[in-house]
Each structure stands twice: as C-alpha cells, then as structure tokens.
Amino acid sequence: MKLNIAVLAGDGIGPEVIDQAIKVSNAIAEKYNHEINWTPALTGAAAIDAVGEPYPDETHAICEAADAVLFGAIGHPRFDNDPSAKVRPEQGLLKMRKKLGLFANVRPTFTFPSLIDKSPLKRERIEGTDLIILRELTSGVYFGERGRKDNGNTAFDTMTYTRDEIKRLAVKGFELAMTRGKKLCCVDKANVLESSRLWRETVQAMEKEYPEVTVSYEFVDAVAMRLVQWPSEYDVIITENLFGDILTDEASVISGSMGLMPSASVGTKNKLYEPIHGSYPQAAGKDIANPLATVLSAAMLFEDFGLTTEAKTIRDVVNKSLEEGYVTEDLADGGKSFKTSEVGNWLVKNI
C-alpha cells in the first residue's frame, strides 16, 4: 500500500515524538512492503512565528491532499501567560478540526499489564479496562458565540448543537459499539442543559436502529466519579465537546501515564492521529519525552487503513518495551531510563 501522510509536528516535544513515530512507521513499511510519503507542514506556535498564523492555508492544503495526518502537539508558555494575545496556537487546532471536518475524537483508554501498578488507581479497580470515548469536536461551547459586555466585566460563551451534529457522532458510537462489547453510554447534563436534552432525545430516537446495542444515559458529573471507581464497566462513551475534553483527560491517567495513550480525530473524509499529551515545553529539546503515545497513534493509523497485522506489530513491540523496561524517565520509577530517540531506535530494531 502507498500512503501519503501529512506531518504536523507542532511545538514543544511534538517534533521529537513525531520523529520516533515516523521511524517506527518506516520500519513497518519496510517489513510489510508498503510505501509512505511524508509531507511536513507548520502549525501552532511554530507557524505563528513563521507566518503569523497557527494553521496556514498551505498547511491545510497539504492536509487535504494527504491520506491522513500525523500530528504532534501545539502550545507555548508565552501564549499561555498572555491573556491579551490575539493569535494563539490553540486557535490553529480548532481551525484545523473545523476546516478538515474532524468532528469525532476517538480516545481509547486501556491498561498495560506491566504498568498496572503505576496507575493512581488500585489494581482491582482498573483491571480489564478497555473503553473508548467519542468526543464531538467541531461544535458546542468551543465554537459558539462568545464575547464580553458591561465594559469587559461580563463574559459569555454559548453552547449550541444541531440534531445532525449529534446524530453523526452517535452513528459512529453505535457502529463502534457493534464491533466491541455492544454497550453505549451517552454522557450529558440533561437535568440542566437544553443542549443536553437534545443530545439525549436524538440518541434515544436512534436506539431502534441498533437493537443489539445496550444504551445507557448518565450525567457527566456521575461519569466523572464512576471513571475512577469502575472504569471497566464502560465500553463506548459518546459526549459533547467540553465534557469530552475533561473526561478524556481524566480517563487517560488510568493507564499510569498520559504519555501512553493514542487518539484519532476523524470526519467524513479526513483523519488525524495524535498523542493525547500536550506540548510539554519544559522537556522540549531534552530528548526525554515519552514517544509511545505517538507511536501507538501511528498504530491506529495503520489499523484504520485495514493494516491490522502492521498495527498489532507496533502494539506488540511497545508492550515489549514496557515489559523489558526500555522506557523514558516518566516510567522508569527511578531506575534506568532511556532517551526519546533511544526508545524509538529500540522499537525499530525489534520490529
């Protein structure tokens, strides 16, 4: 298979972890006789510095022409610490999602047997956890009308959803549940929010189209609690943008490290794959960041193109690195640790 992949390394540790995912992907391509063409493009703070825009038109054209996008991370402290900044790296991320139509964020949460005791939760609570959160990405409060009034002393952000926006995410949730444990949980705040009531009634109306799927409806505050009590009870969760943003980060630490969880953002045509961690600017350039989430994101990319053996090979070699302790300092527990690039080279050698 020939794949054309756009590479948006971004900011902070993004370029370092992306380099390892590219090395691993190239090793897989060589092993299984595929061809991958990589096309780099600017985004985030790096793009602002270069052209004054966090998601330039040239970058969008490269992403549109690609079969998929491999994305690192964006963000820089100089923007975080400047509330008056008119242009921010995160604006590029929102713009990219909107222009590419990436309306569904796919966030798996699972445990690694060799790391289960590194989780902040007790072993007996998290064993068997294997869930996916589908977060709506291109609507809701992040994209609604916002502003200031009363001389800047009152601020407002508006959460708006259409039935079609909810339905297209729910369809992906139902279809995903059918391939897994056939359980779907719709997370909302329907006891308070009108937008959540639309979510609930839309999903309820779809139940008859998927009679094999058991559907539950839970308030977001209850799910936030239950994710740390019995996460293994969940299979597929669907929810709106803001709730999903919070719940996916909460779920990510179940595995023991945010540096281990991959994700995908998909639309009707375009697909993007990225680690769930941020740009971690404190570690940028030090060759210490954990590359495994980005490598596992590449595994998701291969799987989505039907290359399941290739994806499994990546996951197997990642598990081997964890079992043998060939890891970066965040997982070393004070023992011997290895550089970002050394872990990438080890993965390639073992592939």
Salt bridges, closest charged atoms under 4 A:
ASP49 OD1 - ARG78 NH2 2.27
GLU53 OE2 - LYS95 NZ 3.29
ASP57 OD1 - LYS99 NZ 3.72
GLU64 OE1 - LYS269 NZ 3.90
ASP117 OD2 - ARG123 NH2 2.83
GLU127 OE2 - ARG123 NH1 3.11
ASP130 OD1 - ARG180 NH1 3.62
ASP157 OD1 - ARG146 NE 3.93
ASP188 OD1 - ARG200 NH2 2.86
GLU194 OE1 - ARG197 NE 3.03
GLU201 OE2 - ARG163 NH2 2.99
GLU212 OE1 - LYS182 NZ 2.57
GLU218 OE1 - ARG226 NH1 2.75
ASP221 OD2 - LYS189 NZ 3.03
ASP235 OD1 - ARG180 NE 2.94
ASP245 OD1 - ARG135 NH1 3.78
ASP249 OD1 - ARG107 NH1 3.56
GLU303 OE1 - ARG315 NH1 2.97
GLU310 OE2 - HIS34 NE2 2.58
ASP316 OD2 - LYS312 NZ 2.72
ASP333 OD2 - LYS118 NZ 2.69
